[in-house]
Amino acid sequence: MFKGIDLLAIEGLSYNTALTIMSEIGFEGIHKFKTAKHFTSWLS
């Protein structure tokens, strides 16, 4: 889903948080967001 990116390598991100993000974003993953700013805006 995240093309080999280890979400748990991000400091402060727990296993449950990573699973929640993955389930909320869906199968398309972060590729449906044009930029990182679009993704972080969606998070808030």
PDBQT receptor file of N, H, CA, C and O in Angstrom, charges set to zero:
ATOM      1  N   MET A   1       0.819  -1.192   0.000  1.00  0.00    +0.000 N 
ATOM      2  CA  MET A   1       0.000   0.000   0.000  1.00  0.00    +0.000 C 
ATOM      3  C   MET A   1       0.866   1.262   0.000  1.00  0.00    +0.000 C 
ATOM      4  O   MET A   1       0.540   2.242  -0.670  1.00  0.00    +0.000 OA
ATOM      5  N   PHE A   2       1.954   1.236   0.742  1.00  0.00    +0.000 N 
ATOM      6  H   PHE A   2       2.220   0.440   1.286  1.00  0.00    +0.000 HD
ATOM      7  CA  PHE A   2       2.829   2.404   0.825  1.00  0.00    +0.000 C 
ATOM      8  C   PHE A   2       4.155   2.173   0.126  1.00  0.00    +0.000 C 
ATOM      9  O   PHE A   2       5.131   2.870   0.404  1.00  0.00    +0.000 OA
ATOM     10  N   LYS A   3       4.205   1.204  -0.777  1.00  0.00    +0.000 N 
ATOM     11  H   LYS A   3       3.412   0.638  -1.003  1.00  0.00    +0.000 HD
ATOM     12  CA  LYS A   3       5.371   0.934  -1.626  1.00  0.00    +0.000 C 
ATOM     13  C   LYS A   3       6.669   0.790  -0.831  1.00  0.00    +0.000 C 
ATOM     14  O   LYS A   3       7.692   1.367  -1.198  1.00  0.00    +0.000 OA
ATOM     15  N   GLY A   4       6.626   0.023   0.254  1.00  0.00    +0.000 N 
ATOM     16  H   GLY A   4       5.795  -0.446   0.552  1.00  0.00    +0.000 HD
ATOM     17  CA  GLY A   4       7.834  -0.270   1.016  1.00  0.00    +0.000 C 
ATOM     18  C   GLY A   4       8.212   0.763   2.059  1.00  0.00    +0.000 C 
ATOM     19  O   GLY A   4       9.262   0.639   2.689  1.00  0.00    +0.000 OA
ATOM     20  N   ILE A   5       7.393   1.769   2.256  1.00  0.00    +0.000 N 
ATOM     21  H   ILE A   5       6.540   1.870   1.744  1.00  0.00    +0.000 HD
ATOM     22  CA  ILE A   5       7.687   2.777   3.272  1.00  0.00    +0.000 C 
ATOM     23  C   ILE A   5       7.321   2.202   4.632  1.00  0.00    +0.000 C 
ATOM     24  O   ILE A   5       6.204   1.724   4.830  1.00  0.00    +0.000 OA
ATOM     25  N   ASP A   6       8.255   2.248   5.561  1.00  0.00    +0.000 N 
ATOM     26  H   ASP A   6       9.163   2.636   5.401  1.00  0.00    +0.000 HD
ATOM     27  CA  ASP A   6       8.029   1.737   6.914  1.00  0.00    +0.000 C 
ATOM     28  C   ASP A   6       7.441   2.850   7.771  1.00  0.00    +0.000 C 
ATOM     29  O   ASP A   6       8.171   3.708   8.268  1.00  0.00    +0.000 OA
ATOM     30  N   LEU A   7       6.127   2.835   7.942  1.00  0.00    +0.000 N 
ATOM     31  H   LEU A   7       5.534   2.138   7.539  1.00  0.00    +0.000 HD
ATOM     32  CA  LEU A   7       5.468   3.882   8.732  1.00  0.00    +0.000 C 
ATOM     33  C   LEU A   7       5.917   3.856  10.193  1.00  0.00    +0.000 C 
ATOM     34  O   LEU A   7       5.906   4.888  10.865  1.00  0.00    +0.000 OA
ATOM     35  N   LEU A   8       6.307   2.689  10.680  1.00  0.00    +0.000 N 
ATOM     36  H   LEU A   8       6.316   1.851  10.134  1.00  0.00    +0.000 HD
ATOM     37  CA  LEU A   8       6.725   2.586  12.074  1.00  0.00    +0.000 C 
ATOM     38  C   LEU A   8       8.098   3.206  12.312  1.00  0.00    +0.000 C 
ATOM     39  O   LEU A   8       8.510   3.376  13.460  1.00  0.00    +0.000 OA
ATOM     40  N   ALA A   9       8.811   3.545  11.237  1.00  0.00    +0.000 N 
ATOM     41  H   ALA A   9       8.477   3.407  10.304  1.00  0.00    +0.000 HD
ATOM     42  CA  ALA A   9      10.102   4.216  11.374  1.00  0.00    +0.000 C 
ATOM     43  C   ALA A   9       9.928   5.693  11.719  1.00  0.00    +0.000 C 
ATOM     44  O   ALA A   9      10.887   6.358  12.113  1.00  0.00    +0.000 OA
ATOM     45  N   ILE A  10       8.721   6.201  11.574  1.00  0.00    +0.000 N 
ATOM     46  H   ILE A  10       7.942   5.662  11.254  1.00  0.00    +0.000 HD
ATOM     47  CA  ILE A  10       8.432   7.599  11.910  1.00  0.00    +0.000 C 
ATOM     48  C   ILE A  10       8.333   7.708  13.423  1.00  0.00    +0.000 C 
ATOM     49  O   ILE A  10       7.529   7.026  14.058  1.00  0.00    +0.000 OA
ATOM     50  N   GLU A  11       9.154   8.567  13.986  1.00  0.00    +0.000 N 
ATOM     51  H   GLU A  11       9.808   9.121  13.471  1.00  0.00    +0.000 HD
ATOM     52  CA  GLU A  11       9.191   8.717  15.439  1.00  0.00    +0.000 C 
ATOM     53  C   GLU A  11       7.833   9.158  15.975  1.00  0.00    +0.000 C 
ATOM     54  O   GLU A  11       7.239  10.116  15.480  1.00  0.00    +0.000 OA
ATOM     55  N   GLY A  12       7.357   8.455  16.984  1.00  0.00    +0.000 N 
ATOM     56  H   GLY A  12       7.840   7.677  17.387  1.00  0.00    +0.000 HD
ATOM     57  CA  GLY A  12       6.096   8.798  17.623  1.00  0.00    +0.000 C 
ATOM     58  C   GLY A  12       4.875   8.128  17.010  1.00  0.00    +0.000 C 
ATOM     59  O   GLY A  12       3.766   8.290  17.518  1.00  0.00    +0.000 OA
ATOM     60  N   LEU A  13       5.060   7.378  15.926  1.00  0.00    +0.000 N 
ATOM     61  H   LEU A  13       5.961   7.246  15.513  1.00  0.00    +0.000 HD
ATOM     62  CA  LEU A  13       3.943   6.710  15.269  1.00  0.00    +0.000 C 
ATOM     63  C   LEU A  13       3.861   5.274  15.767  1.00  0.00    +0.000 C 
ATOM     64  O   LEU A  13       4.792   4.490  15.582  1.00  0.00    +0.000 OA
ATOM     65  N   SER A  14       2.758   4.937  16.392  1.00  0.00    +0.000 N 
ATOM     66  H   SER A  14       2.001   5.574  16.543  1.00  0.00    +0.000 HD
ATOM     67  CA  SER A  14       2.586   3.592  16.937  1.00  0.00    +0.000 C 
ATOM     68  C   SER A  14       1.955   2.677  15.888  1.00  0.00    +0.000 C 
ATOM     69  O   SER A  14       1.489   3.127  14.842  1.00  0.00    +0.000 OA
ATOM     70  N   TYR A  15       1.956   1.398  16.196  1.00  0.00    +0.000 N 
ATOM     71  H   TYR A  15       2.335   1.032  17.046  1.00  0.00    +0.000 HD
ATOM     72  CA  TYR A  15       1.368   0.394  15.317  1.00  0.00    +0.000 C 
ATOM     73  C   TYR A  15      -0.114   0.690  15.085  1.00  0.00    +0.000 C 
ATOM     74  O   TYR A  15      -0.594   0.622  13.954  1.00  0.00    +0.000 OA
ATOM     75  N   ASN A  16      -0.828   1.015  16.150  1.00  0.00    +0.000 N 
ATOM     76  H   ASN A  16      -0.438   1.070  17.069  1.00  0.00    +0.000 HD
ATOM     77  CA  ASN A  16      -2.266   1.300  16.027  1.00  0.00    +0.000 C 
ATOM     78  C   ASN A  16      -2.516   2.553  15.183  1.00  0.00    +0.000 C 
ATOM     79  O   ASN A  16      -3.469   2.595  14.404  1.00  0.00    +0.000 OA
ATOM     80  N   THR A  17      -1.675   3.558  15.332  1.00  0.00    +0.000 N 
ATOM     81  H   THR A  17      -0.901   3.523  15.965  1.00  0.00    +0.000 HD
ATOM     82  CA  THR A  17      -1.834   4.785  14.549  1.00  0.00    +0.000 C 
ATOM     83  C   THR A  17      -1.586   4.505  13.070  1.00  0.00    +0.000 C 
ATOM     84  O   THR A  17      -2.313   5.000  12.210  1.00  0.00    +0.000 OA
ATOM     85  N   ALA A  18      -0.558   3.711  12.778  1.00  0.00    +0.000 N 
ATOM     86  H   ALA A  18       0.033   3.309  13.477  1.00  0.00    +0.000 HD
ATOM     87  CA  ALA A  18      -0.266   3.358  11.384  1.00  0.00    +0.000 C 
ATOM     88  C   ALA A  18      -1.431   2.593  10.767  1.00  0.00    +0.000 C 
ATOM     89  O   ALA A  18      -1.810   2.857   9.626  1.00  0.00    +0.000 OA
ATOM     90  N   LEU A  19      -1.999   1.655  11.506  1.00  0.00    +0.000 N 
ATOM     91  H   LEU A  19      -1.692   1.441  12.434  1.00  0.00    +0.000 HD
ATOM     92  CA  LEU A  19      -3.152   0.901  10.999  1.00  0.00    +0.000 C 
ATOM     93  C   LEU A  19      -4.364   1.803  10.789  1.00  0.00    +0.000 C 
ATOM     94  O   LEU A  19      -5.104   1.636   9.820  1.00  0.00    +0.000 OA
ATOM     95  N   THR A  20      -4.566   2.746  11.684  1.00  0.00    +0.000 N 
ATOM     96  H   THR A  20      -3.965   2.882  12.472  1.00  0.00    +0.000 HD
ATOM     97  CA  THR A  20      -5.690   3.675  11.550  1.00  0.00    +0.000 C 
ATOM     98  C   THR A  20      -5.537   4.531  10.306  1.00  0.00    +0.000 C 
ATOM     99  O   THR A  20      -6.496   4.717   9.557  1.00  0.00    +0.000 OA
ATOM    100  N   ILE A  21      -4.339   5.053  10.079  1.00  0.00    +0.000 N 
ATOM    101  H   ILE A  21      -3.560   4.902  10.687  1.00  0.00    +0.000 HD
ATOM    102  CA  ILE A  21      -4.091   5.868   8.890  1.00  0.00    +0.000 C 
ATOM    103  C   ILE A  21      -4.333   5.036   7.635  1.00  0.00    +0.000 C 
ATOM    104  O   ILE A  21      -4.982   5.499   6.698  1.00  0.00    +0.000 OA
ATOM    105  N   MET A  22      -3.818   3.819   7.614  1.00  0.00    +0.000 N 
ATOM    106  H   MET A  22      -3.291   3.442   8.375  1.00  0.00    +0.000 HD
ATOM    107  CA  MET A  22      -3.992   2.953   6.452  1.00  0.00    +0.000 C 
ATOM    108  C   MET A  22      -5.467   2.646   6.193  1.00  0.00    +0.000 C 
ATOM    109  O   MET A  22      -5.906   2.629   5.043  1.00  0.00    +0.000 OA
ATOM    110  N   SER A  23      -6.224   2.407   7.251  1.00  0.00    +0.000 N 
ATOM    111  H   SER A  23      -5.867   2.421   8.185  1.00  0.00    +0.000 HD
ATOM    112  CA  SER A  23      -7.641   2.085   7.067  1.00  0.00    +0.000 C 
ATOM    113  C   SER A  23      -8.456   3.308   6.645  1.00  0.00    +0.000 C 
ATOM    114  O   SER A  23      -9.428   3.171   5.902  1.00  0.00    +0.000 OA
ATOM    115  N   GLU A  24      -8.083   4.473   7.099  1.00  0.00    +0.000 N 
ATOM    116  H   GLU A  24      -7.293   4.584   7.702  1.00  0.00    +0.000 HD
ATOM    117  CA  GLU A  24      -8.808   5.698   6.729  1.00  0.00    +0.000 C 
ATOM    118  C   GLU A  24      -8.505   6.128   5.301  1.00  0.00    +0.000 C 
ATOM    119  O   GLU A  24      -9.391   6.616   4.599  1.00  0.00    +0.000 OA
ATOM    120  N   ILE A  25      -7.268   5.953   4.871  1.00  0.00    +0.000 N 
ATOM    121  H   ILE A  25      -6.549   5.557   5.442  1.00  0.00    +0.000 HD
ATOM    122  CA  ILE A  25      -6.870   6.391   3.531  1.00  0.00    +0.000 C 
ATOM    123  C   ILE A  25      -7.409   5.460   2.464  1.00  0.00    +0.000 C 
ATOM    124  O   ILE A  25      -7.793   5.907   1.384  1.00  0.00    +0.000 OA
ATOM    125  N   GLY A  26      -7.441   4.172   2.756  1.00  0.00    +0.000 N 
ATOM    126  H   GLY A  26      -7.129   3.809   3.634  1.00  0.00    +0.000 HD
ATOM    127  CA  GLY A  26      -7.949   3.211   1.794  1.00  0.00    +0.000 C 
ATOM    128  C   GLY A  26      -6.852   2.629   0.920  1.00  0.00    +0.000 C 
ATOM    129  O   GLY A  26      -5.667   2.891   1.126  1.00  0.00    +0.000 OA
ATOM    130  N   PHE A  27      -7.265   1.838  -0.056  1.00  0.00    +0.000 N 
ATOM    131  H   PHE A  27      -8.228   1.626  -0.224  1.00  0.00    +0.000 HD
ATOM    132  CA  PHE A  27      -6.328   1.101  -0.885  1.00  0.00    +0.000 C 
ATOM    133  C   PHE A  27      -5.441   2.009  -1.731  1.00  0.00    +0.000 C 
ATOM    134  O   PHE A  27      -4.283   1.677  -1.987  1.00  0.00    +0.000 OA
ATOM    135  N   GLU A  28      -5.965   3.142  -2.163  1.00  0.00    +0.000 N 
ATOM    136  H   GLU A  28      -6.906   3.412  -1.955  1.00  0.00    +0.000 HD
ATOM    137  CA  GLU A  28      -5.181   4.064  -2.994  1.00  0.00    +0.000 C 
ATOM    138  C   GLU A  28      -3.995   4.631  -2.235  1.00  0.00    +0.000 C 
ATOM    139  O   GLU A  28      -3.018   5.073  -2.841  1.00  0.00    +0.000 OA
ATOM    140  N   GLY A  29      -4.076   4.619  -0.923  1.00  0.00    +0.000 N 
ATOM    141  H   GLY A  29      -4.869   4.259  -0.431  1.00  0.00    +0.000 HD
ATOM    142  CA  GLY A  29      -2.970   5.126  -0.123  1.00  0.00    +0.000 C 
ATOM    143  C   GLY A  29      -2.746   6.609  -0.308  1.00  0.00    +0.000 C 
ATOM    144  O   GLY A  29      -3.646   7.352  -0.700  1.00  0.00    +0.000 OA
ATOM    145  N   ILE A  30      -1.536   7.021  -0.019  1.00  0.00    +0.000 N 
ATOM    146  H   ILE A  30      -0.805   6.417   0.300  1.00  0.00    +0.000 HD
ATOM    147  CA  ILE A  30      -1.236   8.444  -0.081  1.00  0.00    +0.000 C 
ATOM    148  C   ILE A  30      -1.118   8.955  -1.509  1.00  0.00    +0.000 C 
ATOM    149  O   ILE A  30      -0.923  10.151  -1.721  1.00  0.00    +0.000 OA
ATOM    150  N   HIS A  31      -1.231   8.071  -2.484  1.00  0.00    +0.000 N 
ATOM    151  H   HIS A  31      -1.388   7.099  -2.311  1.00  0.00    +0.000 HD
ATOM    152  CA  HIS A  31      -1.117   8.480  -3.879  1.00  0.00    +0.000 C 
ATOM    153  C   HIS A  31      -2.315   9.298  -4.346  1.00  0.00    +0.000 C 
ATOM    154  O   HIS A  31      -2.251   9.944  -5.393  1.00  0.00    +0.000 OA
ATOM    155  N   LYS A  32      -3.391   9.280  -3.594  1.00  0.00    +0.000 N 
ATOM    156  H   LYS A  32      -3.442   8.755  -2.744  1.00  0.00    +0.000 HD
ATOM    157  CA  LYS A  32      -4.545  10.078  -4.007  1.00  0.00    +0.000 C 
ATOM    158  C   LYS A  32      -4.402  11.544  -3.595  1.00  0.00    +0.000 C 
ATOM    159  O   LYS A  32      -5.249  12.368  -3.939  1.00  0.00    +0.000 OA
ATOM    160  N   PHE A  33      -3.342  11.872  -2.868  1.00  0.00    +0.000 N 
ATOM    161  H   PHE A  33      -2.654  11.202  -2.589  1.00  0.00    +0.000 HD
ATOM    162  CA  PHE A  33      -3.058  13.249  -2.485  1.00  0.00    +0.000 C 
ATOM    163  C   PHE A  33      -1.955  13.790  -3.379  1.00  0.00    +0.000 C 
ATOM    164  O   PHE A  33      -0.945  13.120  -3.596  1.00  0.00    +0.000 OA
ATOM    165  N   LYS A  34      -2.141  14.998  -3.899  1.00  0.00    +0.000 N 
ATOM    166  H   LYS A  34      -2.962  15.542  -3.723  1.00  0.00    +0.000 HD
ATOM    167  CA  LYS A  34      -1.174  15.575  -4.838  1.00  0.00    +0.000 C 
ATOM    168  C   LYS A  34       0.170  15.859  -4.173  1.00  0.00    +0.000 C 
ATOM    169  O   LYS A  34       1.222  15.613  -4.761  1.00  0.00    +0.000 OA
ATOM    170  N   THR A  35       0.132  16.373  -2.954  1.00  0.00    +0.000 N 
ATOM    171  H   THR A  35      -0.723  16.573  -2.476  1.00  0.00    +0.000 HD
ATOM    172  CA  THR A  35       1.368  16.721  -2.254  1.00  0.00    +0.000 C 
ATOM    173  C   THR A  35       1.257  16.314  -0.788  1.00  0.00    +0.000 C 
ATOM    174  O   THR A  35       0.182  15.952  -0.309  1.00  0.00    +0.000 OA
ATOM    175  N   ALA A  36       2.379  16.379  -0.091  1.00  0.00    +0.000 N 
ATOM    176  H   ALA A  36       3.252  16.672  -0.480  1.00  0.00    +0.000 HD
ATOM    177  CA  ALA A  36       2.379  16.093   1.341  1.00  0.00    +0.000 C 
ATOM    178  C   ALA A  36       1.518  17.113   2.086  1.00  0.00    +0.000 C 
ATOM    179  O   ALA A  36       0.906  16.786   3.102  1.00  0.00    +0.000 OA
ATOM    180  N   LYS A  37       1.471  18.338   1.588  1.00  0.00    +0.000 N 
ATOM    181  H   LYS A  37       1.968  18.604   0.762  1.00  0.00    +0.000 HD
ATOM    182  CA  LYS A  37       0.638  19.369   2.224  1.00  0.00    +0.000 C 
ATOM    183  C   LYS A  37      -0.846  19.019   2.112  1.00  0.00    +0.000 C 
ATOM    184  O   LYS A  37      -1.610  19.263   3.046  1.00  0.00    +0.000 OA
ATOM    185  N   HIS A  38      -1.257  18.455   0.988  1.00  0.00    +0.000 N 
ATOM    186  H   HIS A  38      -0.636  18.256   0.229  1.00  0.00    +0.000 HD
ATOM    187  CA  HIS A  38      -2.649  18.028   0.845  1.00  0.00    +0.000 C 
ATOM    188  C   HIS A  38      -2.968  16.916   1.849  1.00  0.00    +0.000 C 
ATOM    189  O   HIS A  38      -4.040  16.901   2.453  1.00  0.00    +0.000 OA
ATOM    190  N   PHE A  39      -2.031  15.995   2.015  1.00  0.00    +0.000 N 
ATOM    191  H   PHE A  39      -1.160  16.007   1.525  1.00  0.00    +0.000 HD
ATOM    192  CA  PHE A  39      -2.231  14.892   2.948  1.00  0.00    +0.000 C 
ATOM    193  C   PHE A  39      -2.323  15.406   4.386  1.00  0.00    +0.000 C 
ATOM    194  O   PHE A  39      -3.229  15.009   5.119  1.00  0.00    +0.000 OA
ATOM    195  N   THR A  40      -1.421  16.265   4.794  1.00  0.00    +0.000 N 
ATOM    196  H   THR A  40      -0.685  16.587   4.198  1.00  0.00    +0.000 HD
ATOM    197  CA  THR A  40      -1.447  16.764   6.172  1.00  0.00    +0.000 C 
ATOM    198  C   THR A  40      -2.658  17.655   6.411  1.00  0.00    +0.000 C 
ATOM    199  O   THR A  40      -3.171  17.712   7.529  1.00  0.00    +0.000 OA
ATOM    200  N   SER A  41      -3.121  18.348   5.380  1.00  0.00    +0.000 N 
ATOM    201  H   SER A  41      -2.705  18.301   4.472  1.00  0.00    +0.000 HD
ATOM    202  CA  SER A  41      -4.350  19.138   5.517  1.00  0.00    +0.000 C 
ATOM    203  C   SER A  41      -5.542  18.217   5.738  1.00  0.00    +0.000 C 
ATOM    204  O   SER A  41      -6.433  18.534   6.526  1.00  0.00    +0.000 OA
ATOM    205  N   TRP A  42      -5.565  17.086   5.050  1.00  0.00    +0.000 N 
ATOM    206  H   TRP A  42      -4.842  16.829   4.410  1.00  0.00    +0.000 HD
ATOM    207  CA  TRP A  42      -6.638  16.112   5.214  1.00  0.00    +0.000 C 
ATOM    208  C   TRP A  42      -6.619  15.520   6.628  1.00  0.00    +0.000 C 
ATOM    209  O   TRP A  42      -7.669  15.213   7.193  1.00  0.00    +0.000 OA
ATOM    210  N   LEU A  43      -5.422  15.363   7.191  1.00  0.00    +0.000 N 
ATOM    211  H   LEU A  43      -4.569  15.612   6.732  1.00  0.00    +0.000 HD
ATOM    212  CA  LEU A  43      -5.302  14.781   8.534  1.00  0.00    +0.000 C 
ATOM    213  C   LEU A  43      -5.959  15.652   9.601  1.00  0.00    +0.000 C 
ATOM    214  O   LEU A  43      -6.502  15.128  10.574  1.00  0.00    +0.000 OA
ATOM    215  N   SER A  44      -5.919  16.975   9.433  1.00  0.00    +0.000 N 
ATOM    216  H   SER A  44      -5.478  17.400   8.643  1.00  0.00    +0.000 HD
ATOM    217  CA  SER A  44      -6.434  17.845  10.497  1.00  0.00    +0.000 C 
ATOM    218  C   SER A  44      -7.907  18.062  10.417  1.00  0.00    +0.000 C 
ATOM    219  O   SER A  44      -8.473  18.772  11.248  1.00  0.00    +0.000 OA
TER     220      SER A  44
